[in-house]
Amino acid sequence: MHAGDTTGNVMVKAMKILVCDDHAIVRIGLRALLAGNPEMQLVGEAADGEEAVAMARKLKPDVIIMDLLLPRKDGVTAITEIKKINPDARILVLTSCSDDNHVFSSIKAGASGYLLQDTPPEELIQAIRDVYQGKSSLHPVIARKVIQELHQPSDLPHGGEPLSEREVEVLQYVAQGMSNQDIARTLVIKEGTVRIHVGNILNKLQLANRTQATLYALRKGLAQLEVGKD
């Protein structure tokens, strides 16, 4: 069923995707991949960081797939500016860069996921779904870097206001990659209540998104990160 069809009286709303990559072959590949998924709609393509910021502002996509090695404005700077314009922007990094500087700069700037360009197509599609649902998505190589980083002193901001017992519980589920709907079902509470808890957690800890909240929970020993195979 295509986006917008009403077959079975069910309206399917396709998630709007913006692709930002300076290599035409990558954009063509992503265009073809997304075209095969009716739940996703490619609404724009940017070839540099300046275009990425401008198109993100204009198109308000649900998910932004962002390379980091972009002309005119690098990906990390573009992520930072996009998040200032729209703090709720969901950005999935897809790049060849796996060095620590790019990885952690992107996460601290507000990226919700970080994949390398050797990621299989089906895993990329699932990562887009995860980021759209507010989850984190990390390539196994990046996940291991995160684990190594957890043993270093943290430069993530620390909020002064302690979390309530319920907020700690919600944070643990967030760190496990559960969506608000899943958490609500597990705790037998309303999804809107979970959304409020997550917002309070981010505000109290002065964190930008669920990815940073996950890193915080891992560093504090509130959750463990499972690392898959390459």
Secondary structure, DSSP 8 states (H G I E B T S, - for coil): --TT--GGG-----EEEEEE-S-HHHHHHHHHHHHT-TTEEEEEEESSHHHHHHHHHHH--SEEEE-SS-SSS-HHHHHHHHHHH-TT--EEEEES--SHHHHHHHHHHT-SEEEETTS-HHHHHHHHHHHHTT--EE-HHHHHHHHHHTTS---S---SS---HHHHHHHHHHHTT--HHHHHHHHTS-HHHHHHHHHHHHHHHT-SSHHHHHHHHHHTTS--------
